[in-house]
Amino acid sequence: MSNYLAEQIMAENSQDFELIKNFLDGDESSFNRLLKKYQEKIYWQARRMAGNHVDADEIVQEVLLVMYNKLNTFKFESSLYSWIYRITATRSINYIKKRDIKKIFSLDALINKKDDKKSFETNIEEEEQLNLIKKKLQMIPPKQREVFIMRSFDDLSYDEIAEITGKSVGALKANYFHALNKLKEIIKNEK
């Protein structure tokens, strides 16, 4: 890691730690600033895990409530984002387990697209491909899906995922390998 990148991470962590301290001292606006900084990341992580906007929105609300109630338990042993990511992953998996219903993929991403350069047909094709990937991801176990999403979509290293999940790098690699093989099998069987 370059010195510049390391300095940026330390500065960001320092800002987060200051906001946490201020919130714990009674400054509600500090919590709102943390929300503003991380809410979109939480949403997209939950969205990739749950597969749709409605469930992701529910998960985000749960995560924010946990953050608000448990921020005083944050031990400053990792970055705040790692802590939040871990909460989001856990809440996502628990939410998915509670719901044993078929996932419905909405077209909200298509409706909200503001890319005038692409034709409507191109947008629909991209949305259909994305929905197919999401459906296939929903067919693999949640823990394998979590690792696959963190590696493939969030571009996290195994070390970063290990810090977030508390699992060994070896176990994470095995989960990723199994997820990849299951996805290949699903795709092969659909042809």
Buried (B, 14 or more C-beta within 10 A) or exposed (E): EEEEEEEEEEEBBEBBBEBBEBBEEEEEEBBEBBBEBBBEBBBBBBBBBBBBBEBBEBBBEBBBEBBBEEBEEBEEEBBBBBBBBBBBBBBBBEBBEEEEEEBEBEBEBBEEBEEEEEEEEEBEEBBEEEBEBBBBBBEBEBBBBBBBBBBBEBEBEBEBBBBBBEBEEEBBBBBBEBBBEBBEEBEEEEE
